[in-house]
Amino acid sequence: MHFPRSFGLLLAIVVVVLSHGHHGLDAGPRRRAQPGKLPPLVFVSRQPLPGEPAAIPGFGPHHRDRAPGGRLRVRERDGSIRDLLPAGALFDVADPAVAWDGERVAFAGTVSPDSAWRIWLVHRDGRGLMQVTRSDRVIPPAGAVFHRPEFARYDDLDPCWLPDGRIVFASTRFPQRAQQGDVLATNLFVVHADGSGMQRITSERNGAEEPSIDPLHGRIVYGRWLFNRYLPSDSEPQGITLERARAVPQDTIDIWQAVSVEPDGDGIRLAGGDPRSHARMVAYSPVVLRDSTLIAVSGVPASLSPAASDVGILAYPRAFTSPRRLTGPGTAFPGQASSPAVLPDGRLVFAGAEGADLGLFVMRADGSGLAPVLDEPGLHELDPAILAPRPVPPVIVGQCDLPAPELPLTRASELADSSYTFRFDCLNVFTTGPVNSPFPDAPPLASDLRIRFFGVIARPEADGGDSLVLVREMPVDPSGAVHVDDIRADTPLFEQLVDSQGHVVRSARGPAHVPGYNFARLGAGTRCVGCHAGHSALPVPTNNWRAKWFNASPSAVVTVSSLAAGSARALVDRRTDGPVADVGWVSGEAGGSRIRLAWNTPIEVRGLVLYSVNVVSSEVASDATPRLRVHETEIVFLHAGHQVKRLSVRRTLSPHGTRVDCEPVSVDAIEIYPTRVSGRFRNRPAAALAEIVTFARLVED
């Protein structure tokens, strides 16, 4: 493997000849570097995939169960390498995970090239090898839907230790075909280390893989395959089409994203990404750092199906933000990279290569400080994990202890079974994220909205592997809330908002149609706000009354008395960071300026937050130009063209927001007059604001 010249002075090259000849892995590490102090690492050395030398064994839905042959190995603190399993114990191994006390290693293994993958355990000294999961799924009778050749084999993969000592793993033992790619869908299961108490905890339609544990909260973080072949349509009576040409325009959504659940499968929500664009939410093999930064792997295509190129590691600082590429073109490590794991000192250890041969490397969490660890020519070193004690994350005591069904639903009547349900509560579909948050706007205010709940039933013989069922259609509450107490549990579902004409509701992001699938456990309840990508990550108010109040500004029609050349009218885009010409409004004159926000439905307002601009853009004024400030403001509240309230604000507005509260008043328009201002824009006196937040609720009849 070739290292950049900059590593030349760092490398201490040692030729080590190992006596192991297991499955052709007869060459020891040719290079060993000293990239600072490292704890013992357990990893796998695997052969390249026959006919696909550039593919990564175990990576993605089409290569996760391939078995080219491999060994489970340990790199000690001093850099020496040893095999953890006796020669010939297993044909291939993958995905080692170390118990929190550092004493046992769980991993996926297979006894022959054609055998199914199962979860195994071994002590850190190589003793006590035992099989945890077995071929023990209920076998459907002959002639049954799932008594088919493609379901005869199922694989258990990606083990991860829960804080309570159980193991969570991905498996295809819940028999369903993914909606595309002609592969079996994966879901997460939990099991005790002795193999008892196995149960399914997720109900993903296409895939749930590569679980890890959030170190601060103890939640399971995993990659889900976000895809839905049922597209929103205004030309079909049911609002659904399989033809993109007949669908409502939207971006293509076929990605792996990171979500998290509690260990019983309850409370699914986004774990990170940039919700403003599905392309910036890609996250396979997700790992969460202690500062909530999400580390994940991406590839092209984002679905990783049927094969992936440009595989690299991304970081989403503080979870919800634009991704930063840590490896790949333009970084210190331009080649393929996968399998990130977190070291005790905060660095990352990962598998990487400039060509097809992967070795192990370390780098800081920002991509700097790159150094090689080991590389065995002609083999892939993958899936590193720290073989040492680690702090145990919080233990979450689950409430959903009843096992999920062993087989998918095959009849529409099962989706309507009122004895196997959960409660769905969206407290307000119009709620949107805070100012400067990455969450897109909710749908605009409207009355007479309806929500549709769709489910799928398994049809393994059909294209896409399922058929669609409209489970429920019901009105959205006049306050924007949706409350349903008998939606089918432990099965894939998705939702769609439509207006009074049956047309799919649109927001600035796209149609209000879930582009994947959600689920909830039996007897659980889901509580969320919003109706857009990222809604499940927004804080949920403590009660229904608080949830009624939201920022109504993004739904307003904005007009201004004048607009300076080069300025925008971006007063309700929930942005204040950046040049005022991009994120706010600048008047064409200093005096007599007016901003008007109008709504097509009455709202009850109890306050506003007015943001002054941060700084004058260097593109339009010199540093010596006084900052644009508003020192006094008049606010007029209107209903049906008549003034119903007026407020005077006799203080300078802050770039961090100045809150103006009032007794609740019903309005359909608000006018804002900056009456005393200072500063210049392009050497002309001007008034300016960056953002307006309107705290309001819908007026209910």
TIMI-441861 format. One record per atom (N, C-alpha, C): x, y, z. Coordinates in steps of 0.1 Angstrom, whole numbers, plus 5000, padded with zeros to 4 digits. Atoms other than C-alpha are relative to their C-alpha. Layout:
# residues N
XYZ
...
# end
This chain:
# residues 701
500949885000
500050005000
500950125000
499249885001
501450344991
499550115010
500349894991
501650615018
500650134994
499549885005
502150985009
501450035006
498649974995
505751115012
500150065013
500049934987
504851325042
500149915011
499950094989
504651015062
501449935001
498750075001
508250915053
500850005013
499249994988
509851045085
499349945012
500750054989
507050905106
500049845001
500150145001
507250545095
501249925005
498950094997
509250275111
499649874994
500450115008
509049995086
500749875005
499550134994
509349645101
499449894992
500650115006
508949325083
499849895010
500450114990
507149065104
499549884992
500550135006
506648705093
499349935010
500950074991
503748535109
499949864995
500150155004
503348155110
498649964996
501450045003
499648165102
499849984985
500350025014
498548015069
498549984997
501550025000
494748025075
499450074988
500849945011
492748075043
500950094991
499249925009
495748215024
500550135006
499549884993
496448485050
501449975006
498750054995
500148395052
501050115001
499049895000
501848735051
499750095012
500249914989
502248935083
500150154995
499949865003
502149315084
501350044995
498849965006
504749455061
500550135005
499749874995
504649805076
499350025014
500649974987
504149905112
500450145004
499749864996
503950275122
499850025015
500249974986
504050435156
499250135000
500849885001
501150685153
499550055014
500449974986
501250775190
499549885007
500550114992
499950565218
498649954995
501350065004
497150325208
499749895010
500450124992
495150085230
500049884991
500150125008
494949725219
498750014991
501149995010
492749695188
499749864995
500450125006
490749405176
499450044986
500449975014
490149395138
499949874992
500150125009
489549155109
500950034988
499350005013
491849075080
499349914991
500850075009
489848965050
500550004986
499750015014
490448845015
499250104992
500849925009
489349074986
498949914994
501150075006
486048974971
500349954986
499750055014
486448754940
499350074989
500549935012
485948944908
499750155003
500349864996
485449274928
501150055009
498949974991
488849364942
499950145006
500149864994
487849734948
498850005010
501250004991
484649634968
500549975014
499750024986
484749645006
499249895006
500850114994
483749315022
499150055012
500949964989
480749365045
499450144999
500549865001
479949715033
498850014990
501249985008
476449795020
499249884998
501050115001
473449585012
500349894991
499650115009
475049384984
501349935004
498750074996
478349295001
500049975014
500050024986
477349265037
500149855004
500050144997
476948885035
501049924992
498950075007
479848795012
501049955009
499050064991
482448565027
501249964992
498850045008
485848575009
501049935009
499050064991
487648435040
500750115008
499349904992
489248615069
500349955014
499550034987
490748615104
499650115010
500249914989
489948785137
501350025007
498749984995
493048955150
500150115010
499849904990
494449175177
501450074998
498749925000
497049455175
500250055015
499849974986
498549485210
500650155001
499449864998
499849815225
501450024994
498749995006
503349735214
500149984985
500150025015
502249685178
500149864995
500050145004
502549305178
498649964996
501350055005
499749115160
499949855004
500350144997
498148795171
498649964995
501450055004
495148585159
499249975013
500950024988
492248575184
499349865000
500650125001
490748255171
500949894995
499150115005
492347905166
499849994985
500050025014
493247825130
498849904997
501050095004
490247675112
498750015008
501249994992
487647785138
498850054992
501049955008
485647985113
500650044986
499549975013
485948055076
500250154998
499949855002
485248435077
499450065012
500449934988
484648695104
499850154996
500249865002
483449055105
499550075012
500749914991
482349345127
500249975015
499850034985
484049275161
499550125008
500549904991
482449465190
500549955014
499550034987
484049475225
499150045011
500849974989
482149455257
500650125008
499649874994
482249765279
501149975010
498950034991
484549585304
501349964993
498850045008
486949495276
500349855000
499750144998
486749125284
499549904988
500650095010
484648975255
499850074987
500149955013
484449025218
498849934993
501150065008
481148975199
500450034985
499649985014
481548935161
499049924992
500850095010
479748795130
501049904994
499250105006
481148475117
499349904992
500650105008
480448205092
501049884999
499250124999
481747845092
500549964986
499650035013
481947815054
499650104990
500349895010
481748025022
498550014998
501450005003
478047925018
499150005012
500850004988
476947925054
499450145003
500649874995
474748195070
501050065011
499249934990
476448455092
499249995013
500650004987
475748425129
500950085010
499249934990
476848615160
500749915010
499250094991
479648465181
500650095011
499349934989
481448555213
501449925003
498850064996
485048495224
500750105010
499349924990
487148615254
501250074994
498949925006
489948865248
501349924999
498850095001
492448585253
499849894990
500350105010
490848375226
499349875005
500750124994
489248125250
498450024999
501449994998
485548045253
499250034987
500749975012
484448065217
498649945001
501350054999
480648035216
499150074990
500949955010
477848085191
498850055008
501149934993
475148335203
498749984992
501250015007
472548325175
500149874991
500150135007
471448015156
498950014989
501050015010
469247905127
498749955007
501150044992
466147905148
498750084997
501249925004
463648125130
498849904998
501250085004
460047995127
500049984985
500050045014
459847815094
498550004996
501450005005
456547905076
499749864993
500450135007
454647595063
500150014985
500050015015
454847485027
498850074994
501049925006
452847715005
499750135006
500149874994
453048005028
500850114993
499449895007
454048355016
501549995001
498649994998
457448325032
500849874999
499450135003
458147965024
500550004986
499449985014
460248074994
501549995001
498650025000
463848004984
500850125005
499249884996
465048364990
500050025015
500149984986
464048345026
500549885008
499550124993
465548005034
501350035008
498849964992
468848165045
499850155005
500049874994
469048465068
501350025008
498749974994
472148635082
499950105012
499849924989
473048795115
501350075000
498849915002
475549085113
500150115010
499849874993
476949395129
499750005015
500350004986
476849315166
500550125007
499649884992
477149595192
499449985014
500450024986
477049575230
499150125005
500849904994
474249755247
500550035014
499449974987
475049925280
499549905011
500550104990
472949665299
500549864998
499450135002
475049375286
499549924989
500550085011
472849255258
500750054987
499449975013
473849265221
498950034991
500949965011
472049445193
500749974988
499450045013
472649325158
499050024989
500949995013
471349355122
499849864995
500450135005
469649065106
499050004989
501050015010
467648955076
499049895004
500950104996
465748705097
498550045001
501449965002
462548915095
499850014985
499950025014
461748805060
499250094991
500749915010
461049085035
501150044990
499149955010
462649195003
500050155000
499949855001
463849555001
499350044987
500849955011
461849774977
500850014987
499249995012
464749784953
501349925003
498750074998
468149604947
499949855001
500150144999
466749254950
500949945011
499350054988
468249214985
499049995011
500950014988
466649115018
500250125008
499949884991
465849395042
500649965013
499550024987
467749415074
499250085011
500649934988
466349505109
500849975012
499250024987
467749525144
499349915009
500550094990
467349255170
500950025012
499250004988
468549235206
499949865005
499950134995
469648925224
500950005012
499150024989
471248825257
501349934995
498750055004
474948725255
499949845000
500150145000
473848365262
499149954989
500950045011
471548365232
498550005003
501450004996
468248395251
499450144998
500849875000
465548665249
500150084987
499949925013
465948755212
498750064997
501249935005
463449005199
500450114990
499849895010
463149245169
499650135006
500449874995
463149605178
499850114990
500349915010
462949785145
499149944989
500950055011
460449765116
500350094987
499649925012
462449935088
499549924987
500550075012
461049855053
501249964991
498950035009
464449855035
501349965006
498750044994
467349835059
500350075013
499449954988
468749885094
501349935003
498750064999
472449825098
501050085008
498949944994
475649905116
499750085012
500449934988
474349995151
501250035008
499049964990
476450185176
499350065012
500749954988
475750345210
500450145002
499849864997
475450715217
500650005014
499450014987
477950755246
499450085011
500649914989
476051035264
498649955004
501450024998
472450905261
499749855000
500350144999
472750525257
499049954989
500950045010
470550525226
500849924989
499550075012
471150295196
500050094988
499949925013
472350485165
500349904989
499850095011
472150305132
499750064987
500249955013
472050355095
498749934994
501350055006
468550325078
500050034986
500149975015
467950295041
498750074998
501149915002
465650585034
499650004985
500550015013
463650505003
498549965000
501450035001
460050484993
499650004986
500450005015
458850364959
498750064998
501349945002
455450514965
500150155001
499749865001
455650874954
498750085001
501249924999
453251164960
499550054987
500549965013
450951254932
498750075002
501349935000
448151504925
499149954989
500850055011
446951314895
499349865003
500650134996
446050984913
499050025011
501049984989
442950954935
500549985014
499550034987
444850804963
501250085004
498949924997
447651054961
501449934999
498850085001
450250794952
500249954986
499750065013
452050684921
501449935001
498750065001
454950454912
500850054988
499349945012
455850664881
500550145004
499549874997
458150954887
499550114991
500649905009
456751134857
498750055004
501349964995
453351144874
500050055014
499849964986
454751244908
500150155002
499749874996
454851574925
501550035000
498549985001
458351724918
500650005014
499350014987
460751644946
501449954997
498650055002
464451554950
499949855001
499950144999
465451194946
500549965014
499650044986
465551024980
500249855000
499550145000
467550704981
501349995007
498849984992
470050725009
500049915012
499950054986
471350575041
500150125009
499949894990
470750815070
500149945014
499850054986
471450795107
498850045009
501149984991
468650755132
500449935013
499850064988
468450655168
498749955007
501150064993
466150445190
500549965014
499650064987
466050335226
500249854998
499750145002
467149975232
498849914998
501250085003
463549855231
499450044986
500449975014
463150015196
499050125001
500949894999
460950305209
500750134997
499549865000
461350675202
501050034988
499149985011
462950675167
500150154997
499849865004
464451015157
501350014992
498749985007
467151155135
501150025009
498850004992
470651125148
500950114996
499149905005
472251395127
499850024985
500049975014
472851535092
499550154998
500549865003
471751855074
498649984993
501350035005
467951825070
499550094988
500449915011
467852105044
500249934987
499850075013
468951855017
500349855003
499850144998
468651485016
501449954996
498650035004
472051474998
501050025011
499049974989
473651615029
499549945013
500450084988
472051365053
500649864999
499550145002
473951055040
500949965013
499350054988
475250845070
499849855001
500050154998
476150475069
501149985011
499150034989
478050315098
500250125010
500049884991
477150605122
500749985013
499450004987
479250685153
499850145006
500249874993
478450965178
501150025010
499049964991
481151145196
499450065013
500549944987
480851285232
499550144999
500549865002
480251635218
498850004991
501150025009
477351495197
500350004986
499750015014
479251515165
499749864994
500350135006
478051245141
501149974990
499050055010
480851045122
499349894992
500750105008
479550835093
500849984987
499450045012
480450685060
499050034988
500849985012
479150785025
500649934989
499550065012
479550644991
499150054988
500849965012
478250694955
499749874993
501149914996
475450624950
499849995015
500249994986
474150724984
499249885006
500750124995
472050404986
501049885001
499050115000
475250194982
499649884993
500550115008
473349984958
500050034985
499550144996
474349784939
501449995005
498650004995
477949884946
500350155003
499649864997
479650194960
501450034996
498749945002
482550404949
500150135008
499749884992
484150714965
499549995015
500450024987
483550564999
500950085010
499249924991
484650805026
499350045013
500549974987
484150935061
499650155001
500549864998
482051245070
499950035014
500349964986
481551445101
498950114999
501049904998
478451635111
500250065013
499749944987
479751865138
498750045008
501249984992
477251885167
498749954995
501150085006
474951645148
499350064989
500949945010
472751885128
500750124993
499349895008
474852085103
500449944987
499550045013
476352065069
501249905002
498950104998
478751765065
501450064996
498649975003
482551805066
500649874996
499450135004
484451545046
501449995006
498850034993
487251395066
501049924991
499150085009
488651165039
499450024986
500449995014
488451165001
500750114993
499349905007
489551404974
500150145007
499849874994
491051724987
500350005015
499650024986
491751585022
501349945001
498750064998
494851445038
500049854996
500150145004
493551095030
499149994988
500949995011
492251094994
499349874996
500550135004
491450724991
498749965007
501250054993
488550505002
500249985015
499950014986
487850495039
498649965006
501350054994
485250315061
500449965014
499950064987
484750155095
500650095011
499549914990
485350455118
499749955014
500250034986
485750385155
500850115008
499549894991
486550635184
501049945010
499050034990
489750605204
499750075013
500249934987
489850705241
500550145000
499549875001
491851015232
499250094990
500849935009
489151125208
500349994985
499750035014
490951025176
499149894994
500750105007
489450805150
500949904994
499350105007
490750475138
499149944990
500850045011
489550355105
500749924990
499550085011
490050135075
500150094987
499949915012
491450315044
501049954990
499050035010
493350275012
499950104988
500049925012
494350474982
499649924987
500450095010
493750174960
499049905005
501050104996
491849844966
500449945013
499450074988
494049734996
499850095012
500349924988
492749865029
500949965012
499350024988
494849905060
499350085011
500649924989
494250075094
500850135002
499549874998
494850445100
499450075012
500649914989
494250705128
500150144995
500049865003
493351065125
499250075011
500949934990
491851335147
498650014994
501449995004
488151395146
499750114990
500249905010
488651695123
500749964987
499350055012
490651485097
501550035000
498649975000
494051615107
500849895008
499250094992
496951425123
500049854995
500250135006
496651135098
501349925002
498850094999
499050835105
499549864998
500350145002
499150475094
500249915012
499850104988
498750185119
500649874995
499450135005
499249865099
499349984986
500550045013
498749725064
500649864996
499650135004
498949365053
499849994985
500249995014
499549365015
499149894995
500950095007
496849204994
498849965008
501150034992
494349185023
499350135005
500749884995
491749425038
500049995015
500149994986
492149525074
498750095002
501349944999
488649625085
499550005015
500850014987
486349695115
500850015012
499349994987
488749815142
499150035011
500849974987
487449825178
501150005011
499149994989
489149915210
499849885010
500050124991
490049605231
500450045014
499749954986
489949775265
498750055006
501249954993
487449885291
499750144996
500549865004
485350195282
498950045010
501149964991
482950405302
498649954995
501350065004
479450245302
499050124998
501149905002
476750475286
498949985009
501250024992
473550535305
499149884996
500950125003
471250225307
498650055000
501349965001
467850295294
499149885002
501050114997
465050085309
498850014990
501150005010
462650005280
498649975006
501450034996
458850005283
499349914991
500650085010
458149805252
500649865001
499350124997
458949455264
499349884993
500750105007
456449255243
500749984986
499350035012
458049075213
499250044988
500649965012
457349205178
499749874992
500450125008
455748965153
501349944992
498950065007
458148715136
500050014985
500249995015
456748765101
499350134997
500749875005
455649075081
498549974998
501450015003
451949145075
499849964986
500350045014
450448985044
498650034996
501449975003
446849095047
499650145004
500349864997
445349445046
499250015014
500750004988
443049345075
500950015013
499150004988
446049305098
500550145003
499649864998
446949675093
498950075008
501149934993
443549765108
499749935013
500250074987
443949535138
500150105012
500049904990
442949755167
500649955013
499550064988
444449515193
501550015000
498550005000
448049575182
500450144994
499849875004
448649945181
500950095008
499349904992
450550255192
499250134998
500749875001
449450615197
500950104992
499249905008
450550885172
499550145004
500349864996
450751245184
501050094993
499249885006
452051525161
499350125006
500749894993
451351825183
499750124992
500349895009
451552075155
500849984987
499350035012
452352005119
500650134994
499549885006
453152375113
501250055008
498949964992
455952395139
501349994991
498750005007
459352475124
501150025009
498950004992
462852495137
500450155004
499649864995
464552795156
500750074989
499249925009
466253075138
501449944999
498650055003
469552965122
500249855002
499950154999
468752595127
499949944986
500050055014
469152365097
498749934995
501250075004
465652235097
499150084991
500849935010
463552325067
498650055006
501349954996
460252515070
498949895000
501250095000
457052325079
499150054988
501049965010
454152345054
499450145004
500649874997
452552695052
498649985007
501350014993
449452765073
498949984990
501250035008
446252625059
498949945009
501150064993
442852515071
499549884992
500750115006
440952195063
501149904994
499050105005
444151985059
499649865005
500250144996
443951605061
501349924999
498850085000
446551345069
499649854996
500250135004
446851005053
501149915006
499150104995
448550705069
500049884991
499950125009
449850435045
500949895007
499250114996
451150095053
500349914988
499850105011
452549805032
499949865006
500150154996
451849435033
500949934990
498950075007
454449185021
499449934988
500350075013
454149054985
501449964994
498650035005
457548874980
500149974985
499950035014
456648764945
499850124991
500349885008
455649114933
501250094999
499049905002
457849394920
500050095013
500049924988
459049594950
499849935013
500250084988
458149314974
498950045009
501149974991
454949474988
498950064992
501149925005
451649644981
499550105010
500449894991
450249964995
498649995005
501350004994
447350005018
499850145007
500449884993
445650335029
499449965013
500450054987
445350265066
498950105006
500849904993
443650595077
500150134992
500049865004
442650935064
499150085009
500749934990
441551195089
500450155000
499749855001
441351575093
501150035011
499149944991
444151765109
499250105009
500749924991
442951945140
500250154996
499949865004
442252325135
501350065006
498849954994
445252385158
501349954994
498850065007
447552185135
500449875006
499750124994
447551875157
499449884994
500550125005
447151515148
500149905012
500050104989
446151255175
499249884996
500650135003
445450895167
500549905010
499650094990
445450625193
500049854996
500150145004
445150305172
500649984987
499350035012
447750295145
500849875002
499450134999
449249955137
501550015004
498749994995
452449895156
500949904993
499050105005
455749715146
499849974985
500050025014
455249765109
500350134993
499649885007
456450015083
498850084995
501049915003
454250315078
500650134994
499649875003
454450655062
498850094998
501149905000
452350975061
500050104989
500149905010
451151235037
498950105004
500949894997
449451575042
499450054987
500649955012
446851685016
499050125004
500949894998
444651995013
498649964998
501450045001
440852015010
499649954987
500250055014
441151934973
500649864998
499350125001
443151624980
501450014994
498749985006
446351774966
501150005011
498950014990
449651704984
500550135004
499649874995
450651995006
501550014997
498649975003
453952154996
500650105010
499249904992
456552345017
501150044991
498949965008
459652515005
501049894997
499250115001
461452185009
499549904989
500650105009
459051974988
498649965006
501350054995
455851774993
500049955014
500150054986
454651695028
499649854999
500250145002
455051325021
501349935005
498850064994
457351105041
500849924990
499250075010
460150985018
500649875003
499650134996
460750675037
498949935009
501050074991
459050475065
500450035014
499949994985
458450515102
499449885006
500750114993
457350275128
500050035015
500049984986
456650255165
499649865007
500250134993
456549965191
498649995005
501350034995
453449805204
499950065014
500349944988
451950005232
500750135002
499249874999
454250305226
499250114995
500649885005
453450655217
501150094994
499149915006
455150885193
499550155002
500449854998
455251265201
501050084992
499149925009
456651505175
499350134997
500549885006
456151845160
500650024986
499549975014
456451965124
499549894991
500450105010
455851785092
501050034988
498949985010
459151795072
501249925004
498850084996
462551625071
500650075012
499449954988
463951665106
499050035011
501049974989
460651695125
500349925012
499950094988
461551405147
501250045009
498949954992
464651595159
499750135007
500449874993
462851915170
499549975014
500550024986
462251955207
498550005000
501550004999
458651865216
499650075012
500549934988
456752105239
499549905010
500450094989
455751965273
498549975000
501450035000
452051985266
499450064987
500749965013
449452045238
499850154999
500249865001
448852405248
501250074995
498849945005
452452505244
500349974986
499750045014
452652315211
499250084990
500849925010
449852535196
500750124995
499349875003
452252835196
501249974992
498950035009
454752845168
500450134992
499649885008
456653085145
499250004987
500849995012
454153185119
500650084989
499449915010
456453415100
500349934986
499750065013
457553165073
498849984991
501250025008
453953135062
499450144995
500549875004
453553515057
500450044986
499749935012
453453705025
500750145004
499349884995
456053985029
500150104989
499849895009
455954325013
500750115007
499349894994
458154625019
499850134992
500349875007
457854995011
501150034990
498949985009
461254994994
501149895002
498950114999
464254764987
501250064994
498749955005
467854874983
500549904989
499350085010
469654754952
501049905006
499050104994
471554434960
499549935013
500550064988
469354344990
498949904996
501150105002
466854064994
498850045009
501249984992
463454045011
499949885009
500050124992
464553755033
499850025015
500349964986
462853855065
499449885008
500750114993
461053525072
500749864996
499450125004
463653265061
500849935012
499450064988
464853195097
501550005000
498649985001
468353315089
500450145004
499449874997
470453585105
501550004998
498550015002
473953465099
500350024985
499549985013
475653595068
499750154996
500249865004
475653925048
498550044999
501449955000
472554135052
499349994986
500550015014
472154135014
499449874997
500450135003
471553765016
498949955010
500950064989
469653695049
499050105005
500949914994
467754015056
499450104989
500649905008
466254335042
500750135003
499549864998
467654685036
499150094992
500949915007
465354975027
500750084990
499549915010
465855204998
500250145006
499949874994
465655505022
500049985015
499950014985
466255585059
498750025007
501249974994
462855725067
498849954993
501350045006
459255615062
500049854995
500050145005
460155245057
498949925007
501050094994
457554975063
500249864995
500050155003
457454595064
498649955003
501450054997
454154415061
500149854999
500250155001
453554045069
498549975000
501550035001
450153905059
499849854999
500350155001
448553565063
498649994994
501350035007
445653405044
499049955010
500950054990
444153285076
500350075013
499749924987
443653465110
500949925009
499250064989
446253395137
499950085012
500049934988
446453485173
501550025004
498649974998
449753665181
500250045014
499649954986
451353705215
501350065001
498749934999
454653845206
500949984987
499150005011
457453905181
501450005005
498649984998
461253875180
500650074987
499549935011
462954135158
501549995001
498650015001
466554075147
500650114992
499249915009
468854355136
501149934993
499050075007
471554275112
501349995008
498850024992
474854145125
501150114997
499049905005
477354355104
499650044987
500149965014
477554545072
500849924992
499250095009
478654325044
501250084995
498849945005
482254405034
499950024985
500149985015
481154374998
499350134996
500849885004
478954685000
500450125009
499649884992
480554905026
501449975007
498750014993
483954965043
499849975015
500150034986
484754865078
499650125008
500249884993
484455225088
498550055000
501449965001
480755245078
499349965013
500850034988
478455265109
499149884997
500950125001
476554945115
498550044999
501449975002
472954935104
499249965013
500750034988
470854965135
498650075000
501449944998
467155025144
499950035015
500149964986
466755225176
498650025005
501449994996
462955275177
499249944989
500950075010
460155075161
498650015004
501450004998
456455095157
499449874994
500650125005
454454775154
498550015000
501449995001
450854775141
499449874997
500750135002
448554475144
498750034993
501249975008
445754455118
499149884998
500950115003
442654245112
498950064990
501049965011
440454285080
500250154997
499749865004
442254615073
499950105011
500249914989
441654765107
501149985011
499050014990
444254845134
499349945013
500650064988
443554625165
501050025012
499049974989
446754705185
501250074994
498849935004
449854925183
501049995012
499050004990
453154885202
501250094995
498849925003
456155125204
501149935007
498850064994
459554975210
501150105000
499049894998
461955235224
501349955004
498750054997
465155035225
500649954987
499250045012
467854935200
499849854998
500250145002
467154605184
501449925000
498850084999
469754335190
500149904988
499850115011
471354105163
499649865006
500450134994
470553825188
498549995002
501550004998
466853915188
499550085011
500649934990
464754155207
498549965001
501350054999
461554005220
499050115005
501149904997
458354215221
498749925003
501250074996
455454055240
498850095000
501349934999
451854155240
498949915004
501250084997
448454035251
499649944987
500450065013
447253785225
498950084993
500949925009
445453955196
499949924987
500350075013
443853805165
500350104989
499649915011
445353945133
500049924987
499750065013
445753875096
501250074993
498849935005
448654125091
500650075011
499249924991
451354305110
500950094992
499149915006
453154615099
501150055010
498949964991
456554715113
500750124993
499449885005
457955065110
501350035008
498749954994
461655135118
500050155000
500249865000
461155495129
501350085003
498749944998
464755575141
501149904998
499050095005
467655415124
501450074999
498749955003
471455455119
500749914991
499250085009
474055325095
499750034986
500149985014
474555325058
500249874992
499950125009
474255075030
500450064986
499449945012
476355154999
500050155001
499849864997
476955495014
498750085000
501349934999
473255575017
499449965013
500850044987
471255595050
498949904996
500950115003
469055295053
499549945013
500550084989
466855085076
500349854996
499750145003
467554715079
499649915012
500350114990
466354395097
500549874994
499650135005
467654045095
498949895000
501050114999
464653835106
498950055009
501249974992
461153855121
499449875004
500750124995
459753575143
498650055006
501449974995
455953585150
499549885009
500650114992
454753375180
498550014999
501550005003
451253275171
499449865001
500750135002
448653005170
498950024991
501149995009
445852935146
498750045008
501249964993
442553095155
499049884997
500950115002
440152805161
498550045002
501449965000
436452835154
499349945013
# end
